[in-house]
Amino acid sequence: MVVPTRGRNKESPPLKPGQQQPQSPGASPGSGRGRPPHSPGRQVPGGARAMRKGGGGRRGARSDPQRPCREGPAAEGERDALGRGPLRLLRVCGDRLRVFVEDRKAFIVKADSKIWLTFLLAAFAGVLHWCHITTLFENDRHFSHLSTLEREMAFRTEMGLYYSYFKIIIEAPSFWNGVWAIMNDRLTEYPLVINTLQRFNLYPEVVLASWYRVYTAVMDFLGVPTKTCWTVNRGKGLSPVESCEGLGDPASFYVAVIFLLNGLMMSLFFIYGTYLSGSRLGGLVTVMCFFFNHGECTRVMWTPPLRESFSYPFLVLQMLLLTYILRIPNINTGSLIALCVSNIFFMLPWQFAQFVLLTQIASLFAVCIMGYIDSCKLQKILSAHMVSLVVCFILMFGNSMLLTSYYAASLVVIWGILELSPKVLKGSRREVYLWVIEGCAWLFGTVTLKYLTSLVLGIADDAHIGNILKSKFIGYKDFDTLMYTCAAEFDFMEKETPVRYTKTLLLPVVLVVFGVIIKRVIKYLMWVLSQGGQYEREERFNHGELVYHALQLLAYSVLAILIMRLKLFLTPHLCVMASLVCSKQLFGWLFCKIQPKTLVFAILALMAIEGSANLQTQWNIMGEFSNLPQEELLEWIKVNTRQDAVFAGAMPTMASVKLSTLRPIVNHPHYEDAGLRARTKVVYSMYSRKPAKEVKRELIKLGVNYYILEESLCVSRKKPGCSMPEIWDVEDPANSGKIPLCTLMSKDSRPYFITVFENSNYRVLKIPKE
């Protein structure tokens, strides 16, 4: 039977006797993606009331009064009972247990009902988000109907690089053989042997590969089929391909786990908003704001394998735990351990996590300087950060970027300031000039210590980050910087982004909340600087976590304005801040005049006008992945080149070559290594104006056998000054004005190169040895 699909036909497997015909997941014809441009770059306590009753409220746990020692007749009777045999003893214990349960039954039922309602609503929000992103992903790519090769091609650029290591582990003879293979990798940066676990934050792939192997082994043992394979007729004179559905398909399993994790993230957002605001209405506001601004909050539905898809959910958990720690007066060890573990799970999958945590501890330091938390509490939080940093350093086999980061330097400097400040600065903590001194000491100390550690250890892997920041402020340009800033996601925030925030009322609501917090802070600081006293202590415990969230919002805003991709942090945090519109701490005076539910549902109704239109725009995206030129290229490589043939070319294409053909490559999209950046510059010299002889000589030094030339890179221009020849004019002004080498190679590659394959997008140049 041939089942019509969106642009494809699936032929069902033959039916067994008595078996019913399976139904087709048919779909309407796609009309292209139509995806909104520049999506962001973009990966517990049971509610406020429950936390207070359980000992985690804002004023801390209230211990039960100690009962006096029991003496007198009751105690004597008890001792008699103990002497009358084991049966009597069991009866007494049972009576005690029954009295204990009856005394507390009413409280337990009442408290549990509130906690379970919060968790039930959180679970519903998580399932809703999981369904949403799964549907968007399927609508965009028609992923369930793609062949294995097409699914691999759909993981472009660094996504394909990361997925390739998952593929290596699941296809290895054993799990540990696969782990050993990625720890001794010769395919990624030929001829170097590198430990990719150290370089590429690949623990998510290791964990998922282990789960996949366990899942398939158990299902095979039980005789349960894990996937169903079909023959898909692609039409247009194309050959049929096999397409498999089910968790037994590696790519389907991979993205399914990612979507489940990000569904869980939405559950955390509901709990986060509920706890921060003190009302389940706050959790509802957070979730609805996230959905109404979904395209600005995440890009997991378009790019599942990116590091943020694995990492960001744990940042949400970490900030929820931090909010709890800031609210309670006394930190318990369990809270610090949970914070440390969430830090580890946030840092391990993503190299950028350290910069986010830098803004966090800077915000906490400012909160401490203003007196909202004491130095002892901050030092305990810093200790959790330090332990998690050391653990990540060990698990990543001594990744030097962690120890030489601004984050590590800032931890040490803030700890030193907290230790030395009371000894060196003898003045009152309520004097403003001391705050300025401590702030300047932190800034100067962090930059200096980071520079010295990088100099001593000889680490330059993150030097490009400083150059990117320089390019934002003083217009600095070099090859590596332009490779970043010419990409839209590393440009400044679009002017349309605040407009989109405003249309959904997200920005106006958060500005009102932020204004109320700032008013409270100013009032508090005036009291502190004038007299202090009991008011100071109460305000410190009541609003410390709110001041931290306001400062963190400012930090995320700066990051997002400088680098558009970092809207990933700003927009969800705006959604969390919006929950505070339900906070009695901030708006109790207003709730005396109007019911909170009335206000909240009125705001949500206004938000829904634009928010529902945004959701409809996402639901209307219908497409089907197809890249025939690249498919032809990869099939040609598999058939016509040796297994040890070495390839070079554009970074996105190299990731696909490594993933689908398992051929060695010399460069790849993970651009955060100084040595790799130098290699990439050599490879991209094909798009410069240098002489062909010079470029060939440098490629031979890298051991390249084939070069994949893409004419589109030679002529495409995302914005002025951003075509590859123009970028090379900045790096190599001596050859400016000459015809680009890529243009010459597109016409005639002889005598230095030999064209062995060519289609509409790609030209493979063989490099003869001299």
Salt bridges, closest charged atoms under 4 A:
GLU76 OE2 - ARG79 NH2 2.23
GLU78 OE1 - ARG70 NH2 2.47
GLU78 OE2 - ARG96 NH2 2.60
ASP95 OD1 - ARG98 NH2 2.50
ASP140 OD1 - ARG33 NE 3.64
ASP140 OD2 - ARG35 NH2 2.79
ASP140 OD2 - ARG141 NE 3.55
GLU150 OE2 - ARG8 NH2 2.71
GLU150 OE2 - ARG234 NH1 3.31
GLU152 OE2 - LYS167 NZ 3.03
GLU189 OE2 - ARG199 NH2 2.44
GLU189 OE2 - HIS668 NE2 2.78
GLU205 OE2 - ARG307 NH2 2.74
GLU245 OE1 - LYS10 NZ 3.11
ASP249 OD2 - ARG151 NH1 2.74
GLU296 OE2 - ARG500 NE 2.53
GLU296 OE1 - LYS567 NZ 2.67
GLU308 OE2 - ARG42 NH1 3.08
GLU308 OE2 - ARG299 NE 2.80
GLU308 OE1 - ARG565 NH2 3.66
GLU438 OE2 - ARG429 NH1 2.68
ASP462 OD2 - LYS450 NZ 2.95
ASP480 OD2 - ARG677 NE 3.98
ASP491 OD2 - LYS719 NZ 2.96
GLU494 OE2 - HIS38 NE2 3.80
GLU494 OE1 - ARG500 NH2 3.07
GLU494 OE1 - LYS567 NZ 3.83
GLU536 OE2 - ARG540 NH2 2.87
GLU539 OE1 - HIS543 NE2 3.59
GLU545 OE2 - ARG58 NH1 3.37
GLU545 OE2 - ARG327 NE 3.14
GLU624 OE2 - ARG8 NE 2.18
GLU624 OE1 - HIS142 ND1 3.52
GLU631 OE1 - ARG234 NH1 3.11
ASP644 OD2 - ARG642 NH2 3.03
GLU672 OE1 - HIS670 ND1 3.55
ASP673 OD2 - ARG199 NH2 3.66
GLU694 OE2 - LYS690 NZ 3.74
GLU698 OE2 - LYS701 NZ 3.45
GLU726 OE1 - ARG717 NE 3.05
ASP729 OD1 - ARG689 NE 2.74
GLU731 OE2 - LYS681 NZ 3.07
ASP732 OD2 - LYS690 NZ 3.72
ASP748 OD1 - ARG750 NE 3.32
GLU758 OE2 - ARG763 NH2 2.73
